């Protein structure tokens, strides 16, 4: 199926063929988009999310509602700028778009961009849209607001995910990204698969902390067995990933501690709970949780981490990313196979320096539980599972 881009006024003004978008279209829409920018008198980012900057710049001659519904024409003016056609770079940098088109020069703070794109669908359908932004973002589809996130943040590839309903034919998308200071950019993609909410795995985690040698945290620690190093080989990653651990048991200087993962993913809070002494750079956290599935199934797991991450399921490594990076909510996505009953998940996140945290989620309705070592046998058919915690999700 093919998509065509056309920037819409009251009628279609142009038609440019673009490459076919597949089921992985979230990998992302680069355009060309039709761009407008509005410089702000301070107060960009989250503060500008619900301010109609088009109306402000045009003395109410042009409004967000008008453009989101009817589109715009290349060359038309709003305030000091013209609607300009350009592709979005793969890295999502709007500053590059603005500089290379000559709309403005240099690094830009306290500024808002509007981008228009027409997505052609061969049928009416419910699909998944993903976005990432620095800073705040607001999205319209066919004149209606379908998503907004009034936030000041660094940009990741996919930080937000939501469902939209496409009509057959042309669907006009308008994306507003407002920048407070520093980086400025966006990522936008559509996957023609039904939207399945991601459940954040927050409850019933069992934690262990290990201090790494200086300068050996983060990516460098990904494939180092830090449990074995801390316990002088009495406890290993392989054993814990297969057999679990028990609250109160010691590994090196710390005890396995039961605690929920904070909604913001900050592992400093776990370390503080465990009374970790000294700085929190060059440090590794292990998190254990049991996922309980009603039936055997393949599901998508999503993670975000600062810095490196490694994931085991039922004793086997299912994902790793040996990277030093800042954290956003969903940076990695991969498939896991859950068996019916109890599935032991172990996540290792190692920090080199600065921020430290993780996010873990699944596209599935499963339960979570704390299961001590020796308690991982599969529930008998028809037996009611009595110990669990509901997944707490950001909806």
PyMOL commands that set and color helices and strands:
alter all, ss='L'
color gray80, all
select helices_A, chain A and resi 25-27+45-48+53-58+64-70+94-101+218-221+226-231+237-243+267-273
alter helices_A, ss='H'
color red, helices_A
select strands_A, chain A and resi 4-5+16-17+33-39+77-78+81-82+84-86+111-121+125-134+136-141+144-149+160-166+169-179+185-191+199-200+205-211+250-251+254-255+257-259+283-293+297-306+308-313+316-321+332-338+341-351+357-362+367-369+389-390
alter strands_A, ss='S'
color yellow, strands_A
deselect
rebuild
show_as cartoon
